[in-house]
Amino acid sequence: MELLRTEKLNVGYGKKIIIENVEISISSGEIMTLIGPNGSGKSTLLRSIAAQLKPLGGIVYIGGERQDKLGERELSQHMSVMLTERLQTEMMNCREVVESGRYPYTGMLGFLSDKDRQCVEESMKLLHTEELAECDFTQISDGQRQRVMLSRAICQEPEILILDEPTSFLDERHKLELLSMLKMLAQKRNIAVIMSLHEIDLAQKISDTSVCVKNGIIADFGTPDNVFTDENIRSLYDIEKGSFSVLYGSREMEAVYGKAEVFVIGGAGSGIPVYRRLQRMGIPFATGVIHENDIDHPIAKLLASELITERSYEPISVEKIELAKKMIKGCKEVICSCRSFGTMNIGNKQLLEYSEKLGILKNSPCIFP
């Protein structure tokens, strides 16, 4: 069921439009991520969707109703918001912070009913924050604070959860835990999650849909398979130094260009750590013969100054072996990271023997001493 939709939405501050003509939608149980460079307007768009900023044009529909026709309490019953600002609390423990998520449902005096307290306990148990209940909210770690804030948001029983850079200030463990919790909430509670993320590798892995924000427009909107392409990511972030591997969701440093000084006989993933170390050392290298479907291929393509490939599932041809030998002859050193040779890459064993004959093969199969 579609829970949120925008129609020709313009967002910004004062009279200045930051992003115009936004047309996106999300259904229950889906996760949508906003990606794009700093200052592109992701936070502005989230605030406008959450009614914290007045749109400068267009309409936001929440569950089929116009957002501007919903009262604050009614809107809070549909939507919960976690922004980057730290919650300012004074003498509040974590349970009290979570309890504040029930205020859209309490009376004028803010007294919690039995149902409210049950929602508090369930949301804290769901996100494993019950052990923090009596802790001072200001005295817990960033990761714990994010979990408590998420408990507060879930306690609100929203249909839509909006988060602005929820992984900020978190280490890798807590980033993965938080995103896993969001995926669980989307799947088990059918909540629609909309969030901005800086980590495009994580956005690629968790999103059902992604929105690319750049230069005042929505540059792209669709599934990760369509959005996360080499061309899109390079264009979105104006990447000139380095690259992003769409297949692996990894960021790679800029290749070292120039005449290859080292030749790497790799394959089956064994070459990747060698490629990265040579890049760190500033040494231009060549590699081959790598099959186009080999694990090494995507990273070799990004980092090698020269790459010799063979078609997928085909034995290495005589032509490619001779081309590699010619390249090896012009190098100072050869590193063989392969641990074994099979039917398809047996040609690389010839390159190993050829390098040994030339006296330029490194002895250690462990790449570097």
Stockholm file with secondary structure:
# STOCKHOLM 1.0

chainA/1-369         MELLRTEKLNVGYGKKIIIENVEISISSGEIMTLIGPNGSGKSTLLRSIAAQLKPLGGIVYIGGERQDKLGERELSQHMSVMLTERLQTEMMNCREVVESGRYPYTGMLGFLSDKDRQCVEESMKLLHTEELAECDFTQISDGQRQRVMLSRAICQEPEILILDEPTSFLDERHKLELLSMLKMLAQKRNIAVIMSLHEIDLAQKISDTSVCVKNGIIADFGTPDNVFTDENIRSLYDIEKGSFSVLYGSREMEAVYGKAEVFVIGGAGSGIPVYRRLQRMGIPFATGVIHENDIDHPIAKLLASELITERSYEPISVEKIELAKKMIKGCKEVICSCRSFGTMNIGNKQLLEYSEKLGILKNSPCIFP
#=GR chainA/1-369 SS CEEEEEEEEEEEETTEEEEEEECCEEETTCEEEEECCTTSSHHHHHHHHTTSSCCSEEEEEETTEEGGGSCHHHHHHHEEEECSSCCCCSSCBHHHHHHGGGTTTSCTTCCCCHHHHHHHHHHHHHTTCGGGTTSBGGGSCHHHHHHHHHHHHHHTCCSEEEEESTTTTCCHHHHHHHHHHHHHHHHHHCCEEEEECSCHHHHHHHCSEEEEEETTEEEEEECHHHHCCHHHHHHHTTCCSSEEETTTTEEECCCCCSSCSEEEECCTTTTHHHHHHHHHHTCCEEEEEEETTSTTHHHHHHHCSEEEEECTTSCCCHHHHHHHHHHHHTCSEEEECCSCCCTTTTHHHHHHHHHHHHTCBCSCTTSCC
#=GC SS_cons         CEEEEEEEEEEEETTEEEEEEECCEEETTCEEEEECCTTSSHHHHHHHHTTSSCCSEEEEEETTEEGGGSCHHHHHHHEEEECSSCCCCSSCBHHHHHHGGGTTTSCTTCCCCHHHHHHHHHHHHHTTCGGGTTSBGGGSCHHHHHHHHHHHHHHTCCSEEEEESTTTTCCHHHHHHHHHHHHHHHHHHCCEEEEECSCHHHHHHHCSEEEEEETTEEEEEECHHHHCCHHHHHHHTTCCSSEEETTTTEEECCCCCSSCSEEEECCTTTTHHHHHHHHHHTCCEEEEEEETTSTTHHHHHHHCSEEEEECTTSCCCHHHHHHHHHHHHTCSEEEECCSCCCTTTTHHHHHHHHHHHHTCBCSCTTSCC
//
